[in-house]
Structure formats: structure tokens, C-alpha cells
């Protein structure tokens, strides 16, 4: 579903978000609730309380973009990593986000070890 460059990081808010918010409301949630810069070019993902809706916010150098999905039936499922206590957001990979959005539960999935380029520490 998503083909993103490796420079784009994906942050998922662990708590529920009021998805009546749109561009400015979600940008404010990124700044205040997640403590990140909404204009960084990264993808920020928010789910509602019932976990049947999702909104993704990102800045594309000319303005904000919001992607939304509402399930006709069922709920989005997360792993324990996404529901970590105390964390306001969790970073995931685009493959994991695609699987979540397609309704595939990550709980039993096994990720094979692979080489990853070390990341430079965030300046934020």
C-alpha cells in the first residue's frame, strides 16, 4: 500500500485520537502529544478509540496531506510493541503499517534479522 523512501520514518500514536480533527488538529497533536515536528516529512499515524478508523498526516514540502481509512467491519490490530505503556508514540516500518492497514495481525509474525544502516540521532 505504501512505498516510502527509507528517509521517511513512521510514528504511530499509541493512545486514541479524536479523528474529527483534520490538518491543523492532527498537526497540533503531533507537536503537543507526540513531541515531534509535523513539518519534518515523516508520517504520523493516529487511530480512534474503537480502532476502526485511521488517519495519517505528513508534510510534503508544500502542505499537509491527510490519508484516512475507515473499516466497514472489524478493527485494526496492533502488537504489544505498539501498546507499550508510557510511550506516546512508537516508530514502525512501512511494511508493518501496510500489514496493519490490510488487517493482518502482527502478533505471530516473525521478522528475520537483516542489515540496517545505523541511523543518525534525531536533532529534535
N, C-alpha and C positions, 0 to 999 in steps of 0.2 A: 504494500500500500504506500509506504513512504520510501523514497530514495533520497537520502540526505547526505551531504558531504560529511566526512569524518570530523570536520571542524565544528559542526553543529552538535551541541550537547542537548540532551532531553532531560528535563526536570519534571517530575510528577509530584504534585501536591498530595501529601498523604491524608490530609483531612478533607472533608466535604466542602464544596464551594457552592455558593448561590449562583446558579448558571443563568439567572436573569441578567447578570452582568454581561456587558459586551466589551468593546475595545478598551475604553478607559477604565472601567471597573476591574477588568482582568489585569490590566497593566498595573493598577494600584495594588491588587492582590500580590502580584509578582514582587513589587517593591517592598510592601509592608509585611506581608505574611511570609514570603519566602526569602526576603532579604537579598534579592538579585536585581540586576538591571534589565528591565524589559526590552531595552533597545540594543541588547548585546548580540542579537541574531540567533540566540538559542531558542529552542522550542519549549514552551511551558504548558503542561497538561493538567487539566482540572476535571474532576468528576463530581457529580452531585451526590447528595446523601443516599439516594436509592441505588446509585451506581448503574443507572440505565441511560445516563447521558454523559457526554464528554465534550470538552471544548479545549482546543489547542490554540495558543497565542504565540505569534512570532513577529519580529520586525524584519522587513525585507529591504531596508535602506530607503524606502520611500513612504512607508506607513505600516501600520499594524495589519496583520491578517488573522482572522479567526476561522478555524475549522470546527465544525460541530457535527456530532453524531448522536442520534437517539435510537436506542434499540426498540424494535417492535415487541420483542419478548425476551426475557432473561435479563441478566446483569453482567457487567464487566467483572472479571475475576482477577485478583491480584495474588502475588506470592506474599509470604511473610516479610520479605525484604521491603516491599512497598508499604507494609503496615507497621513498620518499625516504630516502637514507642518513642516519643520525644522528638523525632525528626519531622520537620515541617515539609521537607521535600526529599525525594530520592532520585538519583540520576540513573537512567536506564539507557539501553541502546535502542536504535531504531527498529531492529529486528524484534526485540521484546515488545515494543509499543505496537508494532504491526500484529503480533500474535494476540495481544490483549484486545485490540480493536476488532480482530476477526473472531473473538470468542474462544480462543484456545487458552486453557488454563495452564499457567507456567509452573504449577506446584510440582508436578512429576517430571518436568523437563530437565535434562542434564546437559549442561554446557561443557563442551570439550575445551581443554586448555589450548590456547593459541597465543601467538606472539602479538603483543600490542606495543606500539610506540609509547614511551613514557610521556605523560602529559606535563606541560609546564604549569606550575602552580598558578591558581587564579589570582589576578591582581585585585579582585573585588573583595 
